[in-house]
Amino acid sequence: MEEQARTASITELPIIAELADEAVREQMDGRGGYIWSRRETSTVPYILSLEAAMSSPDEEVWVGTLDSAILSYARAKIEVLRTGEYLGLVTDIYVTPEARSVGLGEALINVIIAWCSERKCVGIDSMALPGNRETKNFFETFGFKARLLTVHRSL
């Protein structure tokens, strides 16, 4: 089995949009997932936001493949801080459950780190929902640490 992370092509957008929907469905019932799935995910049809990301110099979309089958994707963008410095943001990273633990997530995060480094980012942010220990552990493996907590009160 050969895993690979590479820049996505425009023809792969329907597959990526399907993976994004799968990612949201997986998280929406978890702790913090109800509000996140309604607020933090795109309100524009996702395929259109992916298309815009692919044409922006400050965003990128990648796919992770296993023997050429697309089983994961990631998306990142650059944000300009008040100081003029750049911060990388991992907005999406998802690996289908059956393809976890084979290196696709690792391959994707490594291309994101390289992409952000090339753009002289001072750091990279992402998020993990509070009940998702697997995601938190994944990011910690690559040196990510919590720097912000969002608090919420349901009514």
Secondary structure, 3 states (H helix, E strand, C coil): CCEEEEECCHHHHHHHHHHHHHHHHHHCCCCCHHHHHHHCCCCCCHHHHHHHHHCCCCEEEEEEEECCEEEEEEEEEEEECCCCCEEEEEEEEEECHHHCCCCHHHHHHHHHHHHHHHCCEEEEECCCCCCCHHHHHHHHHCCCCCCCCCCCCCC
